[in-house]
Amino acid sequence: MTSASTSSKTAVSEPTPTEPSETITHPGIQQLPQKQPPDLGTQTVLHGNKVPGQVIVITSQAALAQIDAHSRSNLRTELGGALLGHAYRSNGQVYVSVDAAVPAISADHGPLHFTFNADTWNQLRLDREKNYPNLEIVGWFHTHPNLGVFYSGDDVVVHSAAFTLPWHVGLVVDPVRKEACFFGWENEELIPFAGFYELLDAQETPYVNWRVVRTSVWKDATEAELAQKKGAAQTEQTTVYAPATPKPSFNPGIGLIVGSIGLLLALFMLVGWLIPLSQKVNRLENVVLAMANEALAETNAAACPDPRLRILNPILGSGFRVGTELEVMGTASHPDATRYQIEQRPLNSETWQPINTIRRSTKLGQLATWDTSETPPGVYELRLTAVDRNNIRLTNTARCDIAIELVP
């Protein structure tokens, strides 16, 4: 656990940023409305530290009250929900206003995990439309009771699939340790934010006393690692040393028995660990697909209407610098396909250039990597096609074309 700064208890005069951010280049930012933010020095309290160039998060006290109440409603298991509000820009800086939080109802949660399934996502959408029709989903939150705050591998997957816009944020709260941290995008990477602002709109003093912990993003974490982390945290509090025991002499006659036990243990691990792990991966794929399809309803899902052939990343209309290695992620799973082709071409060109060909279906995964180091700047189309054994496009599939831009 890294060290952290504590929340400010009094408002300190701090000017609103006027310098444009150099780290935010996503073209969608230009479509955000212009709006004057509240005075950060007199109308807000800074929890943690400010880092120039990051997305600035401003939470209302009503939203904090909703998050805090839901987080403390069950300290034995992880909980979560959606963050609602608006994103806007001012003087080159992007702001996210979190105005409300909607708790999520999920049957798939436990002490070390919380999962958004399709029903959960649908419930959040209906709750938003009913109670907050003028607000948009700007992120999500979940709890780590007595585990500390960090982004696990599963958290990274969910955020990367369903919260892809550069102003989408995630909040992790440990209601036991009273720690919190926002996570978001910077230079196409998920990072922990050093702090956030609490808008003093309901009372003149801060509503929460969370300690902001700028912690880590785990690229590949499992529940076993989380359990190990939890066990290590408990060990730090109470350490028990077992008394030394005499080392027994080895009897060669038990070698066969030990080997048999080892084989049985391997079989138990195969049945008791690998199969549940496979089930977990399949469950997580379903969750990610449901959330991604909902989040990309007006972009990639519209450009690729057949869910069996869909590019989920890159996002339609996004921009990247020349030289970027673009990972093309998505779904290629059609029962009549022999293989799938991923191609690119400059806009208005008649010639498609192959990027990759895959010969097996994938429900959710990497379809190709496009090295753009030798590609001139401009607007390009990416195409995902299912073909038969004669290399002819299947006529019963919809087109899947995604336009992106390469900039110098």
Secondary structure, 3 states (H helix, E strand, C coil): CCCCECECCCCCCCCCCCCCCCCCCCHHHHHCCECCCCCCCCCEEEEECCCCCCCEEEEEHHHHHHHHHHHCCCCCCCCEEEEEEEEEEECCEEEEEEEEEEECCCCCEECCEECCCHHHHHHHHHHHHHHCCCCEEEEEEEECCCCCCCECHHHHHHHHHHCCCCCCEEEEEECCCCEEEEEEEECCEEEECCEEEEECCCCCCCCCCCEECCCCECCCCCHHHHHHHHHHHHHHHCCCCCCCCCCCCCCHHHHHHHHHHHHHHHHHHHHHHHHHHHHHHHHHHHHHHHHHHHHCCCCHHHHCCCCCEEEEECCCCCEEECCCEEEEEEEECCCCCCEEEEEEEECCCCCCEEEEEECCCEEEEEEEEEECCCCCCEEEEEEEEEECCCCCECCCCCCCEEEEEEEC
